Amino acid sequence: MEVESKAKLLNKKKSFSHSTVLIAIFLSSLFFILILYLAQPSPSFSPALKLQNSVTFLPLKDTRFANTAMKGNTCFMSSLSDTYEENESEYLYFPLEASDRRLLCIKGNDISDGTRNSYALAYPEGLPNSTTFLKGLVFVSDTFYDYGNLWHGLTAMMPFVD
């Protein structure tokens, strides 16, 4: 009888130690997976990275390319690549994949000197509270037209009439 009870006690200890080991392995692997998941930040969803990328304002008219504007360089919003078709207007769409889904922000109200105005690309959630957000189509011209002249202004608006 006593031998039988010792055998049962030994079996209970073995089963207890196996279950304890299995639970410890399970919990440690769960903890390890959690550490790996938290240690790999996604760069495209990091709020700090988005805000850092959204605040660089550049001049609308980049005077570095003013002399070579007709030779393949652009002096207007020079950091952005526009889309165009042969003998058609050049255009930009925002937000777009190339801008990492950022919005176009315009800063300034100087109508006589484009070098005093600037632009930036910003994420919608990175806009400050004082920002005026206007949805819709915006026409920004990079031509040498004099908009005080009626015919120049009408010519600039023709892509919207088409």
Steps between C-alpha positions, in 0.01 A plus 500: 500500500773737597693418182189564296441843656867593442463403133188719468680789669796461263268499197330818627838670542602399145174627350526817707854566382409434133204738511711763679768474231243523220337806656839666549599431137167632375520820706863568409431447128197730523714763673772462234248543216359809670851649531571432131171658397560816702867529402428536127345843443340550163667806343197589288266522802731665751339832606835657581640415157190632325521831686872534429437452128208741487652830606762589238381806310677575171465810278232473232740653252848351530740764367778241454323381185371836372754517215446140387122475538446428131780241479336221698536648847208646685524808715144450630457253786833348402494205742182352347480300179201599293307287252453609143412378154646631176355844411280501811502680834716376784317405818540362850244306703498498882506292704694258281708188555826675406444750781427219745132610515590847630301814421630809324527799737546856373640770727501871416292752316750700295351546151801679352798283600472121502827463689325641809234227497572139585354151490534179698360149509325408825297212639140592588549399864818709516330829416501756783171619650541844341500352148220579258424178314320548168381192314455507126678592182771765513662668202859610554666652196868486413482712187648837419157648434399842629166429665418870496454450126154355431618278213781346704257417780250342259775293338603364839140394574450311170599156640199523734260592217611212281 
